[in-house]
C-alpha cells in the first residue's frame, strides 16, 4: 500500500497511521483548529484519518499541474534541525521556510498541537464554539456560534469582530493562527476582546469538550429526504449510506453540503458510494505519481438527487460534488464552491514538529482541477436554494 497524502491543512497523528491516511481537511475545531483558509470553521471537526482501501494507480489519470507551489522538504527539515540545535524554535524556523516558498497551504505544527488534533477523528474537539472567518479587510469575524457552547452562553454572535485573544492582536492573521491562539485544554480560560456595532466587548470563556453530529436527516413534504453532512468525520460516510437505504421508495434526495469544510477522503468516497454503483470518484497525484479513488458498488443510482453547495463547500465536500456532477448522478444547486484541490502530505521534522507541504492536486472524474476555481453549480440559487432544489426534484418526478 503506498503512503498517502493529506489534503488541506490538517495534521494527522503519525502514531495512528497518519502516513497511510488520506484526508481533505479544510478546517477544524475551535480552537481545535487548523486550516488557513480565507473562510474556515474554527469549531467543528473537519475530518479524521482513514485507510487507503480502494486506492490504486489509474491507468490513464489526467496529467497533474506542475505549477503548484511547495516548500522543499529537506530545506524545511534542515531549518527545524538547525534551530533546535541552537535552542530556538524548530517550528518557527520551519514555518518561515514554508512561508517563503509560496506554499499557500503549507503549515507547521508542534507536537502538542499535532497531538491535540486526534480528538477530531471522532468528531470531538476542545474549544469555545466559534466559527471564524478572515474577511477581505483582514478582519477576523465570527461567522457562526456553536449552540450550547461557552461562546453561545456568553452571548457571542455572528458578525462580532474578534480583535485579540489573550492579549494577542488577531487582525491580519491567518485563520489557522487565530485558531491556534483559541485552542487549549478543557477548563482553561481564554480572554476574547471583540467589537459589536462599534462597542467593545471583553469576554473570558472556559474551553470545553464539544461535539457535533456530522450527518442529520429530515423529511420534507412530497417525499424528499434531506441529508445534511456538516463534515466528513469518522463514520459520516456510512451514516449517509444508511440514510439512503432508510429513505422510502420513490423518494428524492437533497444532499446538503453547504458549509461543509471537508474531512476524511475515505468517508467522502463512502458517501459518494451511496449514490454510485462503483466507478471513479477522483484522481490525485503525489509529486507526479497518479492515483485514483473508486466508489464501492451497489449504491442507489435511480432515485433523483440534488446536491446543495455554497462558498463554504470545501475539499472533501467538493470531491463528492464533483464526482456526482461529472458522473451525471446529481444536479448541483447553489453558489460556487470554495475551490480547494491541492494535496498536502505530513512530514515529521527532527525537532518533533510536523510540516504539511503541498505535493500535488486532485481532479474530478472528468479531469477538472478545482483548486482556486471550485465547482460551478448547474443551477444558481442563493437564499432560495432549497426551494429551487425542490423544483428540480419535482421535474424529475418526485412528489405529487
C-alpha angles and dihedrals in degrees: 000000000000122000108262131217133233119240115220129356109316127112117221121210107261088204088066097049099275092159088064097047131092120209139166104204125172101174145336148209129331111275087351089079153128134157118114099221132148082239121021143167107243097179117042132059116270098189152307142227124294138182123259097240113151095020117129143149110277116226094230111013118171116267111265121236112260099204098075107131115233140162122247108255094214092050091050093048092046092052091051093048095048093048092048091050089055092049093253132123110287090192093055093047092048092048091053090056091048092049093050091050094067092238097152094194100035117118139168124218130192122229095264094050091046095050092047092062093067091082088065090066088080098037096265128121141165117238148093100278107258132142107201135189137195109232126208093262089058092254119142111225137179109252099179140353124223110239115249092012129129089260092051093048090051091055098248113155144183113289096034110134115229112219104172144357116214088341095310111124111233104188108120095015123124116256092247091056091051091048089052088058092048097050125087143122124317111271095021118126126241125189117217124194112198142161128224122185090339095310121115120234130190118192129178110205133180118226118240140187105263134188139189136187109244094204129040128175131204135169125232126200114271098044100293122146115201114204111191115196110192094180139343098250125149114311096009095112093056090046089058091050091049091051091052092049091049095050115107120257112273093025123142122217137226110195101199110205097158112137092007106146096195134257140177114006093212089054088049091051090049090051091049088049089063087072102031136067098222124292136112121330101172145332125223138177135220109203091329099318108123122221137167143214122217134197121239116250124253104052125144107273100165112057114084117262134195122186115211114211141168142166090291092060102107145170111329090022089055089048090057093044093048093050095049092044096047093045091053091241101118141029110227114220128183134042133326114292126240100264109230112154107140124112126233127192125199116239121189112225128214094254092055097260122121128229124202109204130182112254105167148316141272131229138203121246090269091054098257118154108213098188108126095353106060125192122310109216120236089235123028117225134158124181092355096055097126092048090050089049091051089054090052092049090047089055088053092056102267117139135017 
